[in-house]
Amino acid sequence: EDIKLGADIILKCQITGNPPPAILWYNNKFRLFNTERIKILDEGSRLKVMNISATDNGVYSCRAENVAGAVDSSNNFLLNVKAPNSPHLRENEFTAHQLVLKGKSARLDCSFNDAVRIDWFSNYEKLSNTSSNECTLFFIQFSYFRHVVYSNGSLYFPKVRASDEGSYRCEGLSGNGNPAQTFTAELILSNIEDIMPGTFEPRLLANSRLVIPLHEQFELKIFPPKGKPKPSFRWIDRNDLKITDTGLIRTEGNKLIFENPQEIDSGNYTLIVNNSAGERKKSVWVIVSLPATIRRHPKYQEVEEGQMAQFRCEVEGSPFPVTNIFWKKDMEFINADSDRHRIDPDAGILRIFNVQMSDAGNYACIANTTGHPIVTSNRAYLKFIYIICSLLETLKFNPQPNSTYYLELHTQNRIDCAAEAQTPPTVHWIKHGNNKFQFPDHILDDQGVLYFNDVLVTDAGYYSCVATTSQGMINATIYVKIVESPKFAIHPENTTAYEGQQSFVHCVAIGDPKPTINWNKDGRPILKDSPRYKLFPNGTLLIKTVHMEDKGKYTCFANNSAGYVKSSIFIYVTSYTEVEEEGFNMMKTIIIAVCSAGAYLALVIGLTVFCSYRLIQQRRVTKGLNESSRFPSNDSDNRSHISGMSSHPSHSSQSQQSRTNRRGSFDRLHFPRQDLQTLGMLGKGQFGDIFLAKARGITMVEQETLVVVKSLLNKEEHAFFEFRQEMEMYSKLDHPNIVKLLGVCREMEPQFLITEYCDWGDLKQFLLATRGDNGRRIPRLPALSLAQKLNMCSQVALGMEHLSNQRLVHKDLATRNILLSSRMELKICSLAMCHDLYAVEYFKIGHYPVPIRWLPSEAVHDDEYTTKTDVWSFGVFVWEVFHLAEIPYRQQSDEEVLKGLKSGILSLTYSEQCPSIVTDFIRKCMLDSPKDRPSFSDICVIMGDM
């Protein structure tokens, strides 16, 4: 039915999932949020638009997301309300979506009534032709144009490429100033996915084998690969004939059914899936398994010590690997990977090498055939035979004690000594120099186990283990050495090295024996004889001549016989030219400032003299205003203004040259905006929209990269300045824990800033998902361990250390501005979605949103931002991680937080789950005086020690 202006509409999004999905709503691919007229109801399942107008027109869609993935609505709703004096879409001539083969032509139609012009857009880029002559276009479009826009509202693709797939917006414009009418059309490439292991249920075995039992009905379910259009599928049997829906081997829906499988049914079956995009095939080797029967059972064996025993079990049925043969001893499975046991699962043979007394017992074979019950053989006994003439040889240590044992000082430890014989022996320890079996109070000898409750230096020396029986005695002597595990006396620290110069990294460790120091870079060992490095005896590493490729992660290993410790640092490499250029720029600034001050002083003196002269001349005038207005000094005044204006081009030229130099540094980052494919809105920030997109060819590693795009829609001068500052900041940073600036679009408005994105989104949403009481439609995730939380904090600390080393300040460090990957890697970013998703976490001071709950007093009240400001924010960030994204000071209003910051009485509350060592660290980061707060280099060391 027709929908009229002013009416209310309700749209439903019907979808199920486990866990229940979060539902998002979009109009023309732009995400919708609750407003006065738009309400998202019933946990997202319904969308209500009230008092609709022509501005609400468009294509409405919904999207469902949970941990299993995301899915978009297949049937979207077109709202096309007719309004006076506004263009009206001709729905019967509108192409909402077009499915097309790659390389074929396609056309999207979009025509309006009462429209003076129809424009097409891809993302934010307006599509246009280089010629307005449609007749000319008709003849040359196949050779030159990627797409052609016709004045009747059609968008034509002569030869569709993979990069053409996506959403396109058509806009009908009126000539009377009324808003344009916008609708979204989809160009979809036909495709078909590959057949994967998950296509079959049950899954196929190795080499695409499927084993089914003899005479038992079997069903193989098929989950056909996805494709557009929806693919069809069929089965081909072992004789290359199509399997129909009748017979003993038949298809029913997505099932392949074997009604009464016979041995003759074994063979190759082929699944064929196809649509207009192509065809996929998968061969399945079907084996009908026979039940196993044991024809020859293992037999009784008598084996002398040290000889080999062999059991044989003959099984009739399906061959290996359909039938596997295992062995048990005294009802316990024998490990096939044992050093002394060899099992041949095909022939059914068990071999036992170097037979020992413990091998005596009952043995049985187990035949396991896929699809049939297991079959167990009769038990066969292995009897262990002693050689009577050499009873003393049968008394032996098992295992033989080591010659040397290393015990760490002041630890609890033990040394085991076990012996075996036909008669259980008695085992005791003796320390050389002591009377028989007397030991100090902290050493206990208990049936061959020597316990040390607190290892002392005096415990070093020779010990003998003595085993006795009625037939004789044996002994083994060992040496006990007391050692101390390595500890760092001087930890290595993050270093900035200069290209072409030497660089030292210190690493000193203590221990007994003296630890050996080794280094590696990015996981690869640094050899001591390397011509580019020198390793000093105390552990210090010298890079003889620093190159750019020397930057990276360096790890110092200190090890001795008691163990090892390691510590990792980063070396950043910069060139002296950058430092010199910075100094040169500073000198230039000083010279310009001095010259400007001199020029200004000269101008003031000149104007003073000129005005005095004018005043004297005016006093001499005794006639009326008309005569005085013709006084010659006015020409001088005019000439003065002309002179002043003529000086501007020179200054403007200098300024333009400076801007050109700065802009040149971004030329290498220029990225064509037509290669961005918008996926959806993330939110709105201080500068404008923030959206998720795919960027084609922005990196060398992958064809399409998931990116975050920040747009500059705010026209205010301060917004342009801060957007430029953010762009310059990320262009200088290169660290694994900071998002990389991948590209910029500055050739037209709006300007875009493109950074990398992580597949698990921002850290705050992840932390909320791990809470049991999140109260949101966010999937519940397993709780984080203490080690995982500390690792998160350590990663962010390393990133902030690099940022501070570049003399940069973040100003908005919080979990909402940290991205998280599925590999649990964290990256610092600047999403700052302060106008919608995280609006409650910002407070307007003046005209600007400020994250007051994450900032110290000097930043909020005095607008003083330094590295120590970021240290305070880092303390709050750590608190967020350990309190699972709870809002700081959530019991207090924004005004109360402002007062608390000013008075210095504001303090965080800590839960019982936050360890005291972390609590103390947070308080240290949030000390009132910036000077008392640690640096990020100190923080990295502290986090490493935790």
N, C-alpha and C positions, 0 to 999 in steps of 0.2 A: 504494500500500500504506500501511497505518497506520504512523505513526511513534510510537515509544514514548518515554517519559521516559528520559533517560540515554543515548539513542542519539546518534550523530554523523551530520550531514547535510552534503552538499557540493552547492552550487548553482553553475551555470555561466552565464556571460554571454557569448554568442557574437555578436561584432560585428567588422567589419573597417573600416578607414579608412586614408587616406593623408594625412599621416603617421599612424602607429599611434596610436590614441586612448588617453587615460588613462581608466581605468574606476573608477567610484565605486559603493559599495554603500550601500543604505538599508534600514531597517526602519521601516515606518509613516512614511516621508518623513524620518526622522532618519538622518543619515549615520553609518555604522559605521566603526570604526577597530580596529586590532589590539589584542586583549586576551588574557588567559590562555585564554579559551574560544573566542574568535572570531579566525580567521586569514584574511587576504586573501592568496591564493596566485597563482602564475603571472602576476605583473605585473597582478593585479587581475581576471583572467578567471575565477577560481574563489573562492568564499567557503565556508569550512568553519566550522560551528558544532558544538562538541563538548559532550557531556554536556548535551543540551538539557533545559530545564525550561519550565514554563508562562510564565516571564518572557520567554522567547525568542519567544513567539507573536507573530504579526503578519503584515503583507504585506511581503514582501521584493522589492526592485526594484534595478535597476542603471542607471547613466547613463554614457555615453561622451562624452568631450570632446576636441576638437583644434582647430586654428586655423580649420578650416572651419565649426565649429559644435558643437552638442551634440544628442544624441538619448537619449530615455528608453526603457527596455524596454517593449514592448507587452504581453507576457505576463508577469505577476508571479506569485510563488510565495506561497501562503497556508499558513503554518505554524500548525496548530491542535492542539497536543498536549493531551490530556486529563489533568488532574491532580486528585487527590483534594481535595475540599472547595473547589474553585475553579470559577468559571463556565466553561462550555464553549460555544463558538460553534456554532450550528446552520448548518453550511456551506450546506445546500440552501436556506436562507432568507436568506442574506447577499448583498447587492447590492455586488459589488466595484466596478463602475462602471456609470454610467447615462448614456446618450447621449440628449440631449433638445433640442428646438427652443426657441429663445428665445421667452418668452411662454406656453409650454405648462406643464402641471403635471408634476412628477417625484416619485418616492418612492425613498428609500434604506432598505432593510430590514436590520436587524441584531438578531437575537434570540439569547438565551443560555439554556442550562439552568443551574439553580442560581444565578441572579443575582437579588439583591434589588432592584436598580435598574439601569437602563441610561441612560447619559448620552451626549449628543452634543457634540462640540467643533468649532469652526472656528478654526484656528490655536490660540491659547491661550484663546479665549473659550468658555465653556460656553453652549450654546444652551438657551433655556428659553422657556416660554409665560407670559403674564401671568395665565392662568386654568388651573386644573387640571381643569376640567369638560370632558371630551372631547366630550360631546354639544353643549355650548355652542360649543366650538371648531369643530365640524363645520359649524355654520350661519354663523359669522361669520369663519372663516379667510380666505375669498376676498376679504373687504373690508379686513381689518385686518392679517393676519399675513403676514410675509415667508416664514416657515417655521413648521411645527407639529411638535412632538415628542410622539409618542404613547408611552404606558407600555409598549407591546409591543415597543418598539425601533425603530419606523419614524420616519423623518424625512421630512416631506412639504413640498413646495414648491408652493403653489397656482399661482404664476405666476413662472416662472424668469426672473431678470434676468441681465444680463451679469456683474454683480458676484458672482452666486451660484456661478459656475464655480470649481472648486477641489477641494481635499481636505477631507474631513470624517472625524473620528475618533469611533468609538463605543466606549464603555467599559462592560463588564459588571462590576458591583461585587458582591462577596460580603458576607455579614453576619458572617463569622468573622474578619475582619482580613487575609485572604489578598490578595495583590496583584490589582488589577483587570486584566481581560483587554482589550487594546486592539487594534482593527483599523481600517484606513484604507479609506474608500470614496471614489470619484471621481465628481464630477458634471461632465459634459463637455457643452459646448454644440456642437450641430451647426454646422458652418461650411464655407465653401468660399472659397479664395483667388481672387484675380483672375488672369486670364491675362496673363502678363508676357512681355517679349521673350525671356527664357530658356526659355519654353515650347517654342520651335521650334528645331530643328537641321537645316539651317543657319538662322541668325537671319534675320529678315525685313529687307528694306531699308526706307528711309524710306517713309512712307505705307503701311506693311504690304504692300509689293510683294515678290513672289517671282518671280525670273526663272529659267526652266528652258530648256535648249537643245532645239532641234528634233530629233526622232527619236532622242533619247538617254534611256534609262531614268533616272528621277529619283525619289529617296526623300526625303520630308519626315518627320523624326522628331518625335514629340510627347512632351513630358514634362508630363503633365497637372498642373494646380495641385493642391496638397494640400487635403485637406478631411476632415471627420469627419461621416458615414462616408465611406469612400473613394469619390470621384466616378467616374462613368462618362462616356464621351465618344463623340461621333459626328461625322461630316462630312456637310455638305450641299453639293451641287455647284452650278454656275452656273445650273441650271434648278430649284433648290430641291428637288431629290430627294436622298434619303439615299444615300450611297455605300456599297456593300456590299463583301464580300470577294471578289467576282469581277469580271471585266471588265478592260479596258485601264487604267481608273482605278479603283483598289480600295484597301481597307485590309487591312493585315496586322499584327495586334497594335497597336502604337503608331505604325505607319508609314502614311503616305498615299503610294501608289505610282502614278506615271505611267509606264506600260509603254512607250508609243511616242507621246510627246506631239506633237500636230499644232497648227498655228496656230489652228485653230478651238477648241482646248481652252482658250484664254485666257479669263479671266473671273473672277468673284467666287466663292470657296469659303469656307464658314463652318464653324468649329469650335465645337461646342456641348458644354459640360461641365456636368454637373448632379449633384446629390444632394439629400437631403431639405432641405438648408439653402437651396437656390436653384439658379440657373442662370447660367452665364457664356457669352458669345458673343464670337467674334473673327473678323472677316472678313479673308480673305487674297486680295489681288489677284494672280492668277497670270498671268504674261506668258510666252508661248512665244517665245523669241528666234530670229531668223533670222540665218544667217551674213552678215557684211558683205562687200560687193563694191564696189571702187572703180571708178566709171564714168568719172570725169574726173580725171586726175592734175594736180598743180600744174605750172605752166609757167615757163620761163626768164624772168627779169626784168632789166631794166637801169634803174637808178634813180639820179638825181643826188643829191648830198649835200644833206641837209636835207629831201628830199621824202619821200612815203609810199610804201611798197611793200605790195602785197596779193597773197597766194596763195590760190587756191580749190581745194578738194578735195571732189568730189561722191561721196557714199557711198550705196549702196542696201542696205537691210536694215531691221532694227528701228530705230525712231526714238530720238532722245535722250529720256531718259537711259540707255536700255538699251545704246545704242551711243554711246560717247564718242570724240571726235576730238582727238588730241593732235598736237603738231608737234615736229620735231627739226631742229636745225641742226648739221651736221657730226657727226651721231650723238649729239648731246647734247640732252636735252629742254629745251624753252624754258619758262621760268617764266611762267605765265599771269598772275602778279601784277606783272610788270615794268611800269615806268612807260611804256616805249615799245612794248610788245607788247600786242595785244588779240587773244584767241582766242575765236571763236564756236564752241563744241563742237557746236551743233545744225546750223548751216549749213556748218561745215567751212571757215571763213575765218580766215586769219592776216593781221593788219595790223601793219606796222612803221612807226612814226612817226619823223620826224627821222632819216632813214637816215644812218649814219656808216660810215666805212671798215671798222670792225670787224664790221659786219653782213654783209659779203660772205661767201658760202659756199653750201653745198648744203643745201636744205630738203626735208623729206619729211613727209607726214602719216601718222599712225598711227590706224587704226580699231580700237577695242577694244569688242567686243560680249560681254556677260556670257554665259558658257557656251561661247564659241567662241574659236578661236585668233585672235591679233591679225593685222591685215592692214596692210602697209606700202606706200605709194605709190612711184612712181618719184621720183627726186631731181630737183629743179629748182634751177638756179643763180641766185643774186642777184649781179649785177655792179654794182660801185660806180663811178659816173661822176664824174670831177672836171670842174669848169668851167674850161676852159683859160685864159680871160681873167682870172682872178683867183686865180692860184696862191698869192699871199701870204695870201689868206684861208683857204686850206686848212691852213696852219700855225697851230695853235691849242693852247691848254692844255686838257687833259682829265683831271681836272676843273680848273676855274678855281680858283687858290689863294685862300684866305680873306684878308681884309684884315688881320686881327689874329690872332695866335697867343699863347696863354697857356702858358708853361712854368713848371713848379714848381721852385723853388730846390733844388739838390743832388739832382736826379733825372736819370735817363737819358731822353732824348727824341729825337724825330725830326720833321722837316718834309718832306713829299713834294711834289715838283713834277714833273708828267708832261705831255709835249707829244706831238702826233701830226701827221704830214704824210705825203705820198706817199713821200717819202724820209725815213727815220728821223732826227729832229733830234738835235743835241747840246745837253744841258741842263746849265747851271752856275749856281752861286749867287755873289752878290757882297754883302758887307756895306758899307753906305755909310760912307765915311770911311776904309776900308781900301784897300790897294793891290790892285786887281783881285781875284784869287781866293785871297789869302793869309788863312788862318784860324789861330787859336791851336791848340795841340796837342790840346785836348780837343774840337775841332770838326772833323768830317770831311765833305767834300763828295764824294759818290759817285754819279755819274750822275743827278743831280737830287734825291738824297735827302741832306738835311743832318742829320748825326748829332751829338747833344750827349751826350758821355759823362758829364759832371757839370756841370749847368747852374749858371752863375755870374751874379751881379748885373750884371757887365760885358757879358753877352751880350745885354742889352736893346738895341733899336735897329731901324733900318730895314734890310731885306734885299731884294735883287732877284733873281728867278729869270729867267735869260736862256736862250731856246731859239733855236738857229740851224740853218739848212739852207743849201744852195747858192743857194736862191731868195730868202732874206731872214732877218730876225730879229724876234722878239717878246720882250717882257719883262713881268713883273708884280712890283709892289712890295708888300711886306707889312711889318707892324710886329710885333716880338716883345716881349712884356711878361713880365717875371719876377714870379712870384707865389708866395705861401706859402699852403698849405692851412690851413683853420681848425683850431685846437686850443683845448680848454677850459682857461682859466686858473682858473675857479671852476666846478666841477661843481654842477648842481642837486642838492638832497638831499630825501629823503622828509620830509614836513612834516605835523604835526598842526595844523589850523586850528580856530578857535573860531567857532561860529555867531554872526553879527551883528558880528564884528570884522573888522579888516583882516588881510591875510596877504601876506607878501612871499616870493617864490621867486627866488633869485639864479641867473643863468646868464651868465658872462662868457667871451668867446672872443677869441683873438688870431689874426692872420693878415695877409697883404698881398695884395690890398687888405683893409681892415678888414671883417670878416665882418658880415653882416646877421643879426640874431637874429629868429626867428619861433617862435611857440608854437602847439601844438594840444592839445586835450583829447579823449581817447578817439577819436583819429583825425580830429577836426574842427578846422579852423584857428580860432584866436582872432584876431579882427579888431582892428586897432589902434584903430579908432574905436568899439569896443564900449563902451557906457556903464558896464559892470560891471568892466572891466579897464583897467589902464594899463600900457603897455609903455615902460620907460625906455630911453634911448639905449644904456646899457651892457648891456641884455639882461634886466634884472630885471623880473619880472612882479609886479604888484600886483593882488590881488583886493580891490576897494574895500569890499565888504560880503559876508562869507562866508555862503553858504546851504548847506543839507544836500546839494543837488544838485551842489555844487561838488566833492564828493569824486570821485576817479577818477584815471586815468593821464594825466599831463601830459608832453609831449615838447618839448624845446628843440632847435631846429634852428639851426645856425650855418653859413652858406654864403657863399662868394665865388666868383670866377671860377675858382679852383683846385679847388673841390670843396665838400663839406659834411660835417659831423659832427652827430650827434644824441645826446641822453641823455634817458632816460625816468625819471620818479619818480612816486610816488603821494602824493596829498594826502588825508589822512583828516580828516573833519570831526566835531567833537564840540561839545556845547553846554555853556555855563558852568554851567547848572543841574546837570549831572552832576557837575562839579567841585565846585560849592558843596555839593551833596548829600553828596558824599564827605567834604568838610571838616566839614559839619554832623554826619554820622554819626560822624566821628572825635571831635568835641567831645562828642557824646552818650555815646560809649564812655568818654571820660575822666571825664565827670560820673558815669556809672553806677559806674565803677571806684572813684572817690573815695568816693562815697556807700556803696558796698558795703564798702569798707575801714573807713569810720567805723562802719557798723552792726556789722561784725564785731568791732571793738575794743570797742564798747559792750556787745556780747553777752558777750565774754570777761570784761570787768570785772564785769558783772552776775552771771555764773555764779560768778566767784571770790568775790564777796560772799555769794552765796547758799550756796555750799558751806561757807564759813567759818561762817556762821550755823548751818547744819545740824550741823557738827562740834561747835560749842559746845553745841547743844541735846542732842546724843547723849551727850556726856560727863556731862550732868546726870542722865541716866537710870540708875537703879540697879536696875531690875527686869529681868525675863526678856525673851526675844525676842518673846513674844506681846504683852506690853505695849508694847514699843518699836515693834512693827509697826503699832500703832494710834496712833502719834504724829501729831499734826495736820500736821506738815510734809509728809507724804505727799500730802495734798490739794493743798498748794501745788505739789508736784512734778507731780502730775497736771494741775493747771491750767496749769503751765508747758508741758507737752507739747501740751495742747489749744491754748494760745495760739500755740505754734510752728506747729502744723498750720494754724491759722486764717490765718496769714500767707501760706501757700502759694498759696491761690487768687488773691491779688492778683498775685504774681509769675508764676503760671502764666498769668494773663490777659495780662500784658505779653508773656510769651514767645509765647503763642498769637498775639497781635496781630503780633509781629515775624515769626512764621512765615507768617502770612496775607499780610503785605506781600511777602515773598519769593515765596510761592506765586503771588501775583497776577501776577508777571512771567512766569510760565510758562503762564498761562491762554490767552494768544494762541497758544501752541504746542500746546495740547491737540489730540490727534488720536484719533479713534475707532478702537480696535484691531480692530473688525470689518471695517474697510476695508483691513486688511493681509492679503496673500495670501503665505504662506510658500513660497519656492522651494527652500530647502535650507539645511543647516547650513554655516557657514563655519568654525566652530571653537568652542573654549571659552576664556573669559578669566577674569580675576580675579573678575568679578562674576557670571558665569554664561554661558549660551549666547549665541553671536553668529550670527545667521542672515541670509540674504539674502531679501528680500521685495519684492513689488510693493505700492505704496501708492496707492490710488485717490483722486485729487483732492487730493493733498497739496501740489501746486504749481498755479499758474494756467496754466503753459505747456503741460502735457501731462496726458492723462487718467489714465495710470498711470505711476508713477515707480519706477525701481529704487532701493531703499534698503537700508542696513545697519541692523539692529535689534539693539541690545545689551539683554539682559534682566538684571535684578537678582534673582538666585536665592540669592545668598549672604546669609544672615541676620545675619552679624556686624555689629556697630555700625560698625566702621571701614570696612567695605565700603559700607554705606549712606552714610557721610559722604563717601567718595571718589567714589562714583557721583554724588552730589549736586554735588560740586565740579566734576566733569567736565561735568555738565549745565550748570552756571552758566558755566563757561569757554567752551563753544562757543556759548552764547546771546549772549555779548558780542562774538564775532568775526564779521567780515564782510569777507572777502578772497577773491579768485579762486583763491588757492593754498591755501585751508583749506576742508575740508568744512563745509557748512552744516548747522546743527541745524534739521531740518525739522519735528520734532514730538516730543512726549512723551506717554506713556500712564501716568498716575499715579493714576487713580481706583480701581484695584484691583491686587493683586499677581498676577504679578510686574510691576514697573515696567519700561517700555520707553523707551529713548533711540533716536530715529530720525534718522539722518544720511544725506546723499546718498552715492551709490556711483558708481564709474567703471567703464565697460564692460570695461576690460582688467585689472581686479583690482589686487592690490598690486604695487608696483614690484619687490620682491625676486624674485617668480616670473618677472616679465618679464626681469629681468637674467639670471637663471639660464637662461632659454630662449635667450638670445643666446650662451651659452657652447657651445663645441664639446665640452666634457668634462663636461657637467652630470650625467651618470650617472643621469638620471631620465627618466621618461616625459613629458618636456616637449618640445613641438615646437621644432625649431631655427629661430631667427629670424636675420635679417641682423645682422652686427656693427654696434655703434653707433659713430658718428664722434665725434671729439673735440668738435666743435661741439655735437652732441646731448647729450653727457654734461655739458658746461658749462652748457647751457641747462637741463637737469634740476636741477643744483645751484643755479642762479640763481633758478629758480622757488621752490624750497624756502626759499632765503635770504629772498626777498621775503615769503613767508608767515610765516616765523619772526620777521622784523622787525616785522610787524604784531602778532604774538602778544606779543612782548616789549614793544612800545609800550603794550600794554594791561596791563603789569606782571603777566603770566601766565607760568608755566613749564610746559613740556610734559612733561618727565621721561623720555620714552621715544621720542626721535627716532631713527628707523632706517628702512631701506628697507621693512621689513615693515609700517610704519605710514604709508606713503605710497601713495595710490591713483593710478592712471594711466589716462587716457582714450585712446581711439583717435586723438585729435588731439594726442597727446603732451603733454597738460596734466596737471600734478601737483597733488595736493591732500593736505595734511597731515591725518592722522586719528589715532585712538587705538584701533585694533583690539585690540592687545596680546593676541593669542591665545597665552597663556603656558601653557596646560594641555594642548595637543595638538600643533598644527601647528608651533609655534615654541618648544616647551617646552625644547629643548636650548639656546636662546639666553637663558634666564633661570636664575638661581641663587637658591635660597631662603636668605634671611637672616632669621632668626626664623621667622615664619610666612608671609612675603610673598615672592613671586618678584621678583627685581631683575635688570635687564639690565646686569650688571656690566661686560660687554665694551664697552659704549657710554657708560659713566659715569666721571667723574673720582673721585679719592680722596675729596674732601670730601663727595661725595654717598653713596658706598658706605660709608665708615667713620664719617662724622660726621652723615649724614642731612641735609646742608645742600644744598638745591636752590635755585639762582638762575638768572638768565638766562645767566650765564657757564657754568653746567652744561650748558645746551642748546647753547652754542657748542662745547664739547668734543664733545658728541654729534653736532653738525653736521660737525665735522672727521672723525669716524668714518664718518658717512653719506657724505661725499664720497669717502672711501677705499673704501667699499662700491661706489659707482657705478663708480669707475675699476678696481675689481677684480671687477666683475660678481657682486656679492652673496656674495663669500667671507666666511666668519665671521672676525672679527678675532681675532688670536692663536690661530688654530685648532690650532697645534702644542702649545699649553699647556692644562693642565687648569684648571677653575674655581678651584681652590685656589691654583694658581700665579699666576693672574691677580690674585687678591686680594692675595697677597704682593707681586707686582710693583707694584700700585697703591700699596700702603702704603709701599714702599721708594722709589718714584719711578723705578725702572729699567725699567718696562714701555715698550716702543716697538713701533710697527707696522713691518712689512716691506713694501717697495714693489716692484712689478714694473717691468720695463723699459718697459711700455706707459704708465706713469703719468708725465706730464711733470714736469720739475723744478720748474716754477712752481707746479704743483698740490701737489707734495710739500712745498714750503716753506710753502704756505698751510695745509695740514693741520697741520703742526707748530706753526704760529703759533696755530691754534685749540686745540691740546692742550698749551699751556704749563702747567706745574705751578701757578703762581700765577693764580687767577682774574682778578686785576687786570690781568695782562699779556695776557690774551686779548682779541681785538678784539670790538667790539659788532656786532650784526647790521646796523646801519646802515653800519658800516665794511665789513662782509663784502659787502653789496650793491654798494658802490662797487668793491671789489676784483674781484668776479665780473664786474661790467660792463666793467672794464678788460681782463679776460682775453679 
